[in-house]
Amino acid sequence: MNPDPLATPEVLREREARDRSGLFYLDGLGLVRRAIRSRRMPVATVVCPELLRHSSTRDFAEHRRSGGFPVCQVAEREFRHLSRRAAPDGIGAILRQDAGSLPRPATAGEIWIGFDMIRSPGNLGTCLRTAAAAGARGAVFLGEGCDPYDPGALRAAMGATFRLRLARAEERVFAAWRRRTRALVVGASSRARRDYRAVRPGRGPIVVMMGDERKGLTRRQRRLCDLLVRIPMARGSDSLNVGVAAGLMLYAVRAD
């Protein structure tokens, strides 16, 4: 296979290339298999023969070749640079991004997680992994501040990216969806009075809105929230890791 030079694995490590091509690079047999199980078919499988030291990776590479799937072969030095893991397994893949629009209709009680800006890709991936574990239907991104296809986010999400419906929406589009579906949008604030465990599902979906690691919810996010709640903390503590906060909020809003 001769891939588009503007969408090679190396180039796709950069956000600009991912946005322009609509593709992303996924590293490691485990994640590639999880993507395929979720019906995310690779545009191309990336293989480094020198690193296929286990029967599982060798069998997978042979299956892709013999099945007529596009395979891109790279040298060990290039693959190690792509992977940036201590012990890469020689398997990667190029896939299409699938972030779309918010669903119509939405089911009462279903859970979504919302983002505007998360600075750390690892934190974003952790939030997505937690959302999937809590049974969330999907994640909505307001604007372009977050990239769920960043290599660090994909690695931290541990395959959860493929189990969630991902949606991008401008503020006005999200606000209209919220009104139409009767969604309850909940955000955490240290100034709120209501305890986060007191949230009760309404007649529509629930969106747990997560803020920036340093500053919390933006003004535009707070405007979109129907309810602000607080997570109690011991004296002397004033913040939680955003992934931890997401976990507490997501499990608190579960109907069961």
C-alpha positions in Angstrom: 0.0 0.0 0.0 1.2 3.5 -0.8 -0.7 5.7 1.7 -1.5 9.4 1.1 1.7 11.3 2.2 -0.5 13.7 4.1 -2.1 10.9 6.1 0.9 8.6 7.0 1.1 7.3 10.6 3.9 9.7 11.4 2.0 12.7 10.1 -1.2 11.6 11.9 0.5 12.2 15.2 -0.2 15.9 14.6 -3.6 17.4 15.3 -3.6 19.5 12.1 -3.1 16.4 9.9 -5.8 14.5 11.8 -8.3 17.3 11.4 -7.4 17.8 7.7 -7.6 14.1 6.7 -10.3 12.9 9.1 -8.0 10.0 10.0 -6.0 8.9 13.1 -3.3 6.5 14.0 -3.9 3.8 16.6 -1.0 1.9 18.2 -1.0 -1.6 19.6 -2.7 -4.9 18.8 -5.1 -4.7 21.8 -6.5 -1.3 20.8 -6.7 -2.3 17.1 -8.7 -5.4 18.0 -11.0 -3.4 20.2 -11.6 -1.0 17.3 -12.4 -3.8 14.9 -14.7 -5.5 17.4 -16.6 -2.2 17.6 -16.9 -2.2 13.8 -14.3 0.4 13.2 -12.5 -1.0 10.2 -8.9 0.2 9.6 -8.1 2.1 6.4 -4.7 0.4 6.6 -2.9 -1.9 9.1 0.6 -0.8 10.0 3.0 -3.7 10.5 6.7 -3.9 11.6 7.9 -7.5 10.9 10.9 -7.1 13.2 8.7 -6.5 16.2 6.2 -9.3 15.7 7.6 -11.4 18.4 4.4 -13.0 19.7 2.2 -15.5 17.9 -0.8 -13.2 18.4 0.7 -10.3 16.5 2.2 -12.5 13.8 -1.2 -14.2 13.3 -3.0 -10.9 13.1 -0.5 -9.5 10.6 -0.9 -12.6 8.4 -4.7 -12.5 8.6 -4.7 -8.9 7.4 -2.4 -9.7 4.5 -4.1 -12.9 3.4 -7.5 -11.3 3.8 -6.6 -8.7 1.2 -6.7 -5.8 3.7 -4.4 -2.9 3.0 -1.2 -3.3 4.9 1.6 -0.7 5.3 4.9 -2.2 6.3 7.5 0.0 8.2 11.0 -0.5 9.6 11.6 -1.1 13.3 13.2 2.3 13.9 10.2 4.1 12.3 7.7 2.0 14.2 9.4 2.6 17.6 9.3 6.4 16.8 5.6 6.1 16.0 4.7 4.0 19.0 6.8 5.8 21.7 6.0 2.9 24.0 8.8 1.0 25.8 7.8 -2.3 24.2 5.9 -1.8 21.0 4.3 -5.0 19.5 4.6 -4.1 15.9 0.9 -3.6 15.1 -0.8 -0.3 14.4 -3.7 1.0 12.2 -5.0 4.0 10.4 -8.7 4.6 11.0 -11.4 7.1 10.1 -12.6 9.5 12.7 -16.4 9.1 13.4 -17.4 12.1 15.6 -20.8 13.1 14.2 -23.8 14.9 15.4 -26.0 14.6 18.5 -28.7 11.9 18.2 -32.4 12.6 17.6 -34.2 11.4 19.6 -32.4 10.8 22.8 -33.6 8.3 25.5 -34.7 9.5 28.9 -32.0 8.7 31.5 -29.2 8.0 29.0 -25.9 9.6 30.1 -23.6 11.8 28.1 -20.4 13.5 29.1 -19.6 17.0 27.8 -16.4 18.8 27.3 -15.2 22.2 26.2 -11.5 22.1 26.9 -9.4 19.4 28.6 -5.7 20.3 28.5 -4.2 16.8 29.1 -5.0 14.1 26.5 -4.4 11.5 29.2 -7.1 13.2 31.4 -9.5 13.2 28.4 -8.9 9.5 27.7 -9.5 8.7 31.4 -12.8 10.6 31.3 -13.9 8.6 28.2 -12.9 5.3 29.8 -14.8 6.2 32.9 -17.9 7.3 30.9 -17.9 4.0 29.1 -17.6 2.0 32.3 -20.5 4.0 33.8 -22.7 3.1 30.9 -22.7 6.4 29.1 -24.0 6.5 25.6 -21.6 9.1 24.3 -19.5 12.2 24.6 -20.2 15.7 23.2 -17.4 18.2 22.4 -18.3 21.8 22.3 -16.1 23.3 19.6 -12.7 22.0 18.7 -10.9 22.3 22.1 -10.6 18.6 22.7 -9.3 15.8 20.4 -10.3 12.3 21.4 -8.1 11.0 18.6 -4.9 12.3 20.1 -2.5 9.3 20.7 -2.4 10.0 24.4 -6.1 10.2 24.7 -6.6 7.0 22.7 -4.1 5.2 24.9 -5.7 6.4 28.2 -9.2 5.5 26.9 -8.2 1.9 26.5 -10.7 1.3 23.7 -13.6 3.3 25.3 -13.3 5.7 22.4 -14.9 3.0 20.2 -17.7 2.1 22.6 -19.0 5.7 22.9 -20.9 7.8 20.4 -18.8 10.9 19.8 -20.4 14.1 18.8 -19.2 17.7 18.1 -21.6 20.6 18.4 -21.5 24.3 18.5 -23.0 25.9 21.6 -26.2 27.0 19.8 -26.7 23.5 18.4 -26.1 21.9 21.8 -28.5 24.3 23.4 -31.2 23.5 20.8 -30.7 19.7 21.3 -30.9 20.2 25.1 -34.3 22.0 24.8 -35.6 19.5 22.2 -34.6 16.4 24.2 -35.4 17.9 27.7 -31.8 17.0 28.7 -30.6 17.8 32.2 -27.1 19.3 32.0 -25.2 19.0 35.3 -21.9 20.6 36.1 -19.7 20.7 39.2 -18.8 24.0 41.0 -17.1 24.6 44.3 -19.7 27.4 44.8 -22.8 25.2 44.3 -24.9 24.3 47.3 -26.5 21.1 46.2 -24.5 17.9 46.8 -23.6 16.0 43.6 -25.3 12.8 44.9 -28.7 14.6 45.0 -29.1 14.7 41.2 -32.2 12.9 40.0 -32.9 11.9 36.4 -35.5 13.9 34.6 -37.6 13.3 31.4 -34.6 13.4 29.1 -31.0 12.4 28.9 -28.4 13.6 31.4 -25.2 15.4 30.4 -22.4 15.6 32.9 -20.4 18.7 31.8 -16.7 18.7 32.6 -14.5 21.8 32.9 -10.9 22.6 32.3 -8.4 21.1 34.8 -7.3 24.4 36.1 -10.3 26.8 35.8 -13.2 24.4 35.9 -16.4 25.2 33.8 -16.2 28.1 31.4 -18.8 30.8 31.5 -20.4 29.4 28.3 -20.5 25.9 29.9 -22.2 27.3 33.1 -24.8 29.0 30.9 -25.7 25.6 29.4 -26.0 23.9 32.8 -29.5 23.4 34.3 -27.9 22.4 37.6 -24.6 23.1 39.4 -23.5 20.7 42.2 -20.6 20.5 44.5 -18.3 17.6 45.4 -17.5 17.8 49.1 -13.8 17.9 50.0 -11.9 18.0 53.2 -10.6 21.3 54.5 -7.4 22.4 52.8 -8.4 20.6 49.5 -9.9 22.7 46.7 -9.8 20.5 43.6 -9.9 17.0 42.2 -8.3 15.5 39.2 -10.8 15.9 36.3 -10.9 12.2 35.7 -11.8 11.5 39.4 -14.5 14.2 39.4 -15.9 12.7 36.2 -16.1 9.3 37.8 -18.0 10.6 40.8 -20.4 12.6 38.7 -21.1 9.9 36.2 -21.9 7.2 38.7 -24.0 9.6 40.8 -26.4 10.3 37.9 -26.9 6.6 37.0 -30.6 5.8 37.3 -29.8 2.5 39.1 
